[in-house]
Amino acid sequence: MDFSFREDEDAAAELARQILEDHATNERLKELERTGAPVDEQLWHALAAADLLGIAVPTDDGGSGQGFLALGRLLQEVGRTVAPVPVYAALVLGAWPISEFGDETTRAWLGPIARGELIVTAALEEPASSDLYAPTTRGEGAGESVRLTGTRTNVPHAEQAGYILVPARCDDGETGLFHVATDASGLRLTPQQTSDGQPHALLELDAAPAAARLDTPGHGAETLVRVVEIATVARCLVQLGVTERALEMTAAYSRERIQFDRPIGSFQAVHQRAADAFIQVEGIRLTAWEAAWRIANGLPAAEQVMVAKYLAAEGGQFAAFACQHLHGGVGIDVDYPLHRYFMWAIQLEHELGSARHQLDHLGRHLAAAGIPAA
């Protein structure tokens, strides 16, 4: 079997890497951090000009329609540069669910998203519950008059977005997924400080009117599962880029750093620590792309997504800590770029469920499915 990527996917990844590396330099990132800018607008416009923001948007809706694997390559490159751009929010939480489930109203947003003119994000997490599939947010009313009440947390790029996708429990007890405009009455956003320093917000809804509904009534629960799976795999692919690049930086540093008249990379203890980190990164790579491939081909992916997120959390934390450890004091110097990779890895470790959370869910999933007798 051929597990290689298509030529157009390789070309898109190469173009993305060139643009991201040209813009997201250490000096540029330090400048943005000093000014407090939530998004690198120059980089965002450069990605739009290269048609990369429409990479997974269908051609009929103004994109290039290259599919989820091509989008995954872009996410990996964003992770490699820890670039402050809302690719995950706009393309994964916004464009991809609309491409799969949207109606005429929401599909009209895809063109502006592909051009970098609109950000649509999603509020998947709640402070009151760790179960992403059982929202406590309420959707009261029916048809075009649904109003949302509840609190969501850790919403990426909410303050930069035009719409936010919110899962809610409807009057009939079913799950529904509703887009709400960020300027709607009854909606309040409060900035939150997160490990990776990227813009997140607490979303509070008090009878805020829904602008559109993503799911078909009666199918909200399965739609939410797919949205969460897509988001989870996307974060795993970002984590792959983060840890992959951190390990490359560590290998280069180990060749250059001299101790006792020898490069520290020649020491057996350094070999072992780096080798363990390499194994973890390759585990993230294998499981993340397996889950992404199944999603791209419309196949069930529940187990693969949970395994991928477990590796991205557990292995990502291990690899990031090992890279920082092998850098010594340089690793925690904020003038040196490695600290960003560590902070991003920690954010990605816990977002959408930690390693322990994934194991709990995987155990319940296997128990419910039944384990064949030996």
C-alpha positions in Angstrom: 0.0 0.0 0.0 1.1 3.6 -0.7 1.0 5.8 2.3 2.7 8.8 0.8 1.0 12.1 0.3 -0.2 13.4 -3.1 2.0 15.8 -5.0 -0.5 18.7 -4.5 -0.5 18.0 -0.7 3.4 18.1 -0.7 3.3 21.3 -2.8 0.9 23.0 -0.4 3.0 22.0 2.6 6.2 23.3 1.0 4.5 26.6 0.1 3.1 26.9 3.6 6.5 26.2 5.2 8.2 28.8 3.1 5.6 31.5 3.9 5.5 30.6 7.6 9.2 30.5 8.1 9.7 33.7 6.2 7.2 35.6 8.4 7.2 33.8 11.8 10.8 34.4 12.7 12.0 34.7 16.3 12.4 38.4 15.9 8.9 38.9 14.5 7.3 36.8 17.2 9.1 38.8 19.9 7.8 42.0 18.3 4.3 40.7 18.3 4.6 39.6 21.9 5.8 43.1 22.9 2.9 44.8 21.2 0.3 42.3 22.3 -1.0 41.7 18.8 -3.3 38.6 18.9 -2.7 37.8 15.2 0.1 38.3 12.7 -2.0 40.2 10.2 0.8 40.3 7.6 1.3 36.5 7.8 -2.5 35.9 7.7 -2.8 38.0 4.5 0.2 36.2 3.0 -1.5 32.8 3.6 -4.7 34.1 2.1 -2.9 35.5 -1.0 -1.3 32.1 -1.5 -4.8 30.5 -1.4 -3.8 28.4 1.6 -6.8 29.5 3.7 -9.1 27.9 1.2 -7.1 24.6 1.1 -10.0 22.5 2.3 -12.9 24.7 1.2 -14.8 23.1 -1.7 -14.1 24.7 -5.1 -17.8 25.6 -5.5 -17.5 27.7 -2.4 -14.4 29.6 -3.3 -11.6 27.3 -2.1 -9.2 24.8 -3.7 -10.9 21.7 -2.3 -7.7 19.8 -1.5 -9.3 18.0 1.4 -8.5 17.3 5.1 -5.1 15.8 4.6 -3.9 18.9 2.9 -5.3 21.0 5.7 -3.5 18.7 8.1 -0.2 19.5 6.4 -0.9 23.2 6.8 -1.6 22.6 10.5 1.6 20.8 11.0 3.5 23.7 9.4 1.8 26.1 11.7 2.9 24.0 14.7 6.5 24.0 13.4 6.6 27.8 13.4 4.3 28.3 16.4 2.8 31.0 14.2 0.2 33.4 15.7 -2.5 32.9 13.1 -6.0 31.5 13.5 -5.7 28.6 11.0 -7.1 26.1 13.6 -10.0 28.3 14.5 -11.0 29.5 11.1 -10.3 26.5 8.9 -10.9 23.6 11.3 -13.6 24.9 13.7 -15.1 27.1 11.1 -14.8 26.1 7.5 -14.5 22.3 7.7 -17.8 21.7 9.7 -19.6 24.1 7.4 -18.2 22.4 4.3 -19.5 19.0 5.6 -22.8 20.0 7.3 -23.6 23.6 6.4 -26.7 25.0 4.7 -27.0 27.9 2.2 -26.7 30.5 4.9 -23.5 29.2 6.5 -21.9 28.1 3.2 -22.0 31.7 2.1 -19.3 32.3 4.8 -16.8 29.9 3.2 -15.6 32.3 0.5 -14.8 35.1 3.0 -13.0 32.5 5.3 -10.9 31.4 2.3 -10.0 35.0 1.6 -9.0 35.7 5.2 -11.9 38.2 5.6 -13.9 36.2 8.2 -13.1 34.0 11.1 -15.6 31.4 12.4 -14.6 29.5 15.5 -16.2 27.0 17.9 -16.8 26.8 21.6 -16.4 23.1 22.4 -15.4 23.2 26.0 -17.4 24.1 29.2 -16.0 25.0 32.6 -18.8 23.0 34.3 -18.1 19.7 32.4 -15.2 17.8 30.8 -17.6 15.8 28.6 -17.5 17.5 25.2 -20.5 15.4 24.0 -22.9 16.5 26.7 -23.3 20.2 26.6 -25.0 22.0 29.5 -25.6 25.2 27.4 -29.3 25.4 26.7 -30.9 26.1 23.4 -34.4 27.4 24.0 -37.0 27.9 21.3 -37.3 26.3 17.9 -36.8 27.0 14.2 -35.2 30.4 13.6 -35.9 31.7 17.1 -33.5 29.6 19.2 -31.8 31.5 22.1 -28.6 30.2 23.8 -27.8 30.4 27.5 -24.7 29.0 29.1 -21.0 29.5 29.6 -18.2 28.1 27.3 -14.4 28.3 28.0 -11.2 28.3 26.1 -12.7 29.6 22.8 -9.9 30.2 20.3 -9.8 33.6 18.6 -13.3 34.3 19.8 -12.7 38.1 19.9 -11.4 38.1 16.3 -14.3 35.9 15.0 -17.6 36.9 13.4 -19.4 33.8 14.4 -19.0 31.1 17.1 -20.3 27.5 16.8 -21.9 26.5 20.1 -23.3 23.0 21.0 -26.4 23.2 23.2 -29.1 21.0 24.7 -32.4 21.8 23.0 -35.9 21.9 24.6 -36.6 18.4 23.2 -33.5 17.0 24.9 -31.6 16.7 21.7 -28.2 18.2 21.0 -28.0 21.1 18.5 -25.1 23.0 17.1 -25.8 26.7 16.6 -23.7 29.6 15.2 -24.1 32.8 17.1 -22.8 36.2 15.9 -20.2 37.7 18.2 -22.1 41.1 18.1 -25.4 39.4 19.2 -27.3 40.7 22.2 -26.8 38.6 25.3 -23.2 37.5 24.3 -20.2 38.5 26.3 -16.5 37.6 25.7 -13.8 37.8 28.4 -10.2 37.3 27.4 -8.5 34.3 29.0 -4.7 33.8 29.6 -3.6 30.4 28.3 -0.3 28.5 28.3 0.5 29.2 24.6 -0.2 32.9 24.8 -2.7 32.7 21.9 -6.0 34.5 22.1 -8.8 32.6 23.9 -11.9 33.8 25.6 -14.6 32.9 28.0 -18.0 33.0 26.3 -21.1 33.8 28.3 -24.5 33.6 26.7 -27.7 35.0 28.1 -30.6 34.3 25.7 -28.3 35.1 22.8 -30.1 34.6 19.4 -28.7 31.9 17.1 -27.8 33.1 13.6 -27.8 29.6 12.0 -28.0 26.0 12.8 -25.2 23.6 11.6 -26.8 20.2 12.2 -30.0 18.7 11.0 -32.5 18.3 13.9 -32.2 14.8 15.3 -28.6 14.4 14.1 -27.0 16.9 16.4 -25.2 14.3 18.7 -23.5 12.6 15.8 -22.6 15.9 14.2 -21.0 17.1 17.4 -19.0 13.9 17.6 -17.6 14.5 14.2 -16.8 18.1 14.9 -14.9 17.2 18.1 -13.0 14.4 16.3 -12.0 16.8 13.5 -10.8 19.4 16.1 -9.0 16.8 18.1 -7.0 15.4 15.2 -6.2 18.9 14.1 -4.6 19.7 17.5 -2.7 16.4 17.3 -1.2 17.5 13.9 -0.3 20.9 15.3 1.4 19.1 18.2 3.3 17.0 15.7 4.7 20.1 14.1 5.6 21.6 17.5 7.5 18.6 18.8 9.1 17.7 15.5 10.6 21.2 15.2 11.6 21.3 18.9 13.5 18.1 18.4 15.2 19.4 15.3 16.3 22.5 17.3 17.6 20.2 20.1 19.6 18.0 17.7 21.3 21.1 16.2 22.0 22.5 19.6 23.5 19.2 20.8 25.9 19.3 17.8 27.0 22.9 18.6 27.1 23.0 22.4 30.6 22.1 23.6 31.1 20.7 27.1 34.3 19.0 28.3 35.8 19.8 24.9 33.2 17.7 23.2 29.7 18.4 21.6 27.1 17.3 24.2 25.5 15.3 21.5 28.3 12.8 21.8 27.4 11.9 25.3 25.4 8.7 25.8 22.9 10.2 28.2 22.0 12.9 25.6 21.6 10.1 23.0 19.2 8.2 25.2 17.1 11.2 26.1 16.9 12.4 22.5 16.1 8.9 21.3 13.2 8.6 23.7 11.8 12.0 22.5 12.2 10.9 18.9 10.2 7.7 19.6 7.4 9.8 21.1 7.3 12.2 18.2 7.1 9.3 15.7 4.2 7.9 17.8 2.4 11.2 17.4 3.1 11.2 13.7 1.8 7.6 13.1 -1.4 7.9 15.2 -2.3 11.5 14.1 -2.0 10.7 10.4 -3.9 7.4 10.8 -6.8 9.3 12.4 -6.6 12.1 9.9 -6.7 9.6 7.0 -9.8 7.9 8.3 -11.6 11.2 8.8 -10.5 12.3 5.3 -12.1 9.2 3.9 -15.3 9.4 5.9 -14.5 6.3 8.0 -15.3 5.8 11.7 -12.4 7.1 13.7 -13.4 7.2 17.4 -10.7 4.9 18.6 -8.0 6.3 16.4 -8.8 9.8 17.5 -8.6 8.9 21.2 -5.3 7.1 20.7 -3.8 9.9 18.7 -4.8 12.5 21.3 -3.3 10.3 24.1 0.0 10.2 22.2 -0.1 13.9 21.4 -0.7 14.7 25.1 1.6 12.2 26.8 4.2 12.0 24.1 4.0 15.7 23.3 4.7 16.6 27.0 7.6 14.1 27.2 9.2 15.4 24.0 8.8 19.0 24.8 10.3 18.6 28.3 13.2 16.5 27.0 14.0 19.1 24.4 14.0 21.8 27.1 16.0 19.7 29.5 18.7 19.0 26.8 19.0 22.7 26.1 19.8 23.4 29.8 19.4 27.0 30.9 19.1 28.2 27.2 15.8 26.3 27.0 14.1 28.7 29.4 15.6 31.9 28.0 12.7 33.8 26.5 15.1 35.4 23.9 15.7 31.9 22.6 12.7 30.4 20.6 12.4 27.0 22.3 10.3 28.2 25.2 7.4 28.9 22.8 7.4 25.2 21.7 7.3 24.1 25.3 4.3 26.4 26.1 2.4 25.3 23.0 3.0 21.7 23.8 1.6 22.1 27.3 -1.5 23.9 25.9 -2.0 21.1 23.3 -1.5 18.4 26.0 -4.6 19.5 27.9 -6.8 21.0 25.2 -9.9 18.8 24.3 -8.9 16.2 26.9 -5.6 15.3 28.6 -3.9 11.9 28.3 -5.8 10.6 31.4 -9.1 11.9 29.9 -8.4 10.1 26.6 -7.6 6.8 28.4 -10.8 7.0 30.4 -12.9 7.6 27.3 -11.1 4.9 25.4 -11.7 2.4 28.2 -15.4 3.1 28.2 -15.5 3.0 24.4 -13.9 -0.5 24.3 -16.1 -1.8 27.2 -19.2 -0.6 25.4 -18.1 -2.1 22.1 -17.2 -5.4 23.8 -13.8 -7.1 23.7 -13.8 -10.3 21.6 -12.8 -13.5 23.5 -9.3 -14.7 23.0 
